[in-house]
Amino acid sequence: MDLASQIYVRKSCRKYLDDEIDMKPIKEFLSNVKPLNPEIKYYYEILTKDEVNLKTRWKAPYYLAIYSEKKDNSGVNAGFVFQQLSLYMQTLGIGSCWVGMGSIKDNNPEFIILMAFGKSDDLTRDISKFKRKDLSEIADSPDDKLKPAQLAPSAVNSQPWYFKHTDEGYDVFKVKPNVLKRKIIGKWMDVDVGIALAHLYVSNPDTFEFEVKNKNDIKGYSYIGSLII
Ligand SMILES: Cc1cc2nc3c(=O)[nH]c(=O)nc-3n(C[C@H](O)[C@H](O)[C@H](O)COP(=O)(O)O)c2cc1C
């Protein structure tokens, strides 16, 4: 099971088959998944398309509803955990797509986001089809080790992550959105950064370390944490 190689072929899946899915491998994977911060409690439910509210024009047979207690970086942690699942599902022929434009039917303040999933025969694409910022735009100097983060999915493809080299590794930042953008995508940016960090983790599983240090924001970006890969 090579999750890292999925990064270079995956895409957000919006075309699903109606096949039933055995949820056991998914649940098993999630019971062993690496969290970014083990002190943040999160949980999930598996729902069907009729059990969620959707504003998307497409539907998947199943939706993960992702919840977390509210703490610093709870959105980042959720992105980190469930992007690992997304890459794993891809190895099982199960496509997925994060869904900001949807919600659960009841009002749970711990709700973070939905992830659509289901069997699909439209799971992959060529690397040339990825639309992404250049490596030079996502770091203080271009660095091939950041390629897995460069290719990460994000809400409306905003790619709000930024990396600054340090002596040991990198400081990770997220774009400070302007007022308009904050309204539309601000709440998904933490999830986006967690997704990019998940790509760096599965590509460097033996060396990856993340820690929140006492560091300042830089112009245009908020500090999220520090990373070794
Ligand atoms: C937090 C988040 C929320 C998203 N919400 C939606 C959504 O509501 N509807 C949708 O069709 N795609 C959604 N996407 C998928 C993005 O549009 C997609 O990841 C991005 O355009 C890059 O394309 P790719 O995932 O195929 O590489 C979301 C992605 C993320 C990470």
The ligand as an SDF file (V2000), in Angstrom:
LIG
                    3D

 31 33  0  0  0  0  0  0  0  0999 V2000
  -11.3220   21.9460    1.9340 C   0  0  0  0  0  0  0  0  0  0  0  0
  -11.7950   21.6330    0.5350 C   0  0  0  0  0  0  0  0  0  0  0  0
  -13.1030   21.8790    0.1630 C   0  0  0  0  0  0  0  0  0  0  0  0
  -13.5420   21.5630   -1.1430 C   0  0  0  0  0  0  0  0  0  0  0  0
  -14.8600   21.7530   -1.4730 N   0  0  0  0  0  0  0  0  0  0  0  0
  -15.3100   21.3660   -2.6940 C   0  0  0  0  0  0  0  0  0  0  0  0
  -16.6990   21.4680   -3.0350 C   0  0  0  0  0  0  0  0  0  0  0  0
  -17.5230   21.9140   -2.2230 O   0  0  0  0  0  0  0  0  0  0  0  0
  -17.0960   21.0470   -4.2750 N   0  0  0  0  0  0  0  0  0  0  0  0
  -16.2070   20.5300   -5.1830 C   0  0  0  0  0  0  0  0  0  0  0  0
  -16.6430   20.1540   -6.2770 O   0  0  0  0  0  0  0  0  0  0  0  0
  -14.8750   20.4270   -4.8970 N   0  0  0  0  0  0  0  0  0  0  0  0
  -14.4180   20.8150   -3.6720 C   0  0  0  0  0  0  0  0  0  0  0  0
  -13.0780   20.6780   -3.3570 N   0  0  0  0  0  0  0  0  0  0  0  0
  -12.1300   20.1480   -4.3490 C   0  0  0  0  0  0  0  0  0  0  0  0
  -11.2240   21.2400   -4.9360 C   0  0  0  0  0  0  0  0  0  0  0  0
  -11.9540   22.0230   -5.8410 O   0  0  0  0  0  0  0  0  0  0  0  0
  -10.0200   20.5710   -5.6070 C   0  0  0  0  0  0  0  0  0  0  0  0
   -9.2610   19.8870   -4.6380 O   0  0  0  0  0  0  0  0  0  0  0  0
   -9.0940   21.5450   -6.3200 C   0  0  0  0  0  0  0  0  0  0  0  0
   -9.7700   22.2310   -7.3310 O   0  0  0  0  0  0  0  0  0  0  0  0
   -7.8630   20.8390   -6.9260 C   0  0  0  0  0  0  0  0  0  0  0  0
   -8.2330   19.8140   -7.8220 O   0  0  0  0  0  0  0  0  0  0  0  0
   -7.8330   18.3000   -7.5590 P   0  0  0  0  0  0  0  0  0  0  0  0
   -8.2930   17.9160   -6.1600 O   0  0  0  0  0  0  0  0  0  0  0  0
   -8.5570   17.5060   -8.5970 O   0  0  0  0  0  0  0  0  0  0  0  0
   -6.3590   18.1840   -7.6450 O   0  0  0  0  0  0  0  0  0  0  0  0
  -12.6310   21.0060   -2.0710 C   0  0  0  0  0  0  0  0  0  0  0  0
  -11.3040   20.7640   -1.6770 C   0  0  0  0  0  0  0  0  0  0  0  0
  -10.8950   21.0560   -0.4030 C   0  0  0  0  0  0  0  0  0  0  0  0
   -9.4990   20.7340   -0.0030 C   0  0  0  0  0  0  0  0  0  0  0  0
  1  2  1  0
  2  3  1  0
  2 30  2  0
  3  4  2  0
  4  5  1  0
  4 28  1  0
  5  6  2  0
  6  7  1  0
  6 13  1  0
  7  8  2  0
  7  9  1  0
  9 10  1  0
 10 11  2  0
 10 12  1  0
 12 13  2  0
 13 14  1  0
 14 15  1  0
 14 28  1  0
 15 16  1  0
 16 17  1  0
 16 18  1  0
 18 19  1  0
 18 20  1  0
 20 21  1  0
 20 22  1  0
 22 23  1  0
 23 24  1  0
 24 25  2  0
 24 26  1  0
 24 27  1  0
 28 29  2  0
 29 30  1  0
 30 31  1  0
M  END
$$$$
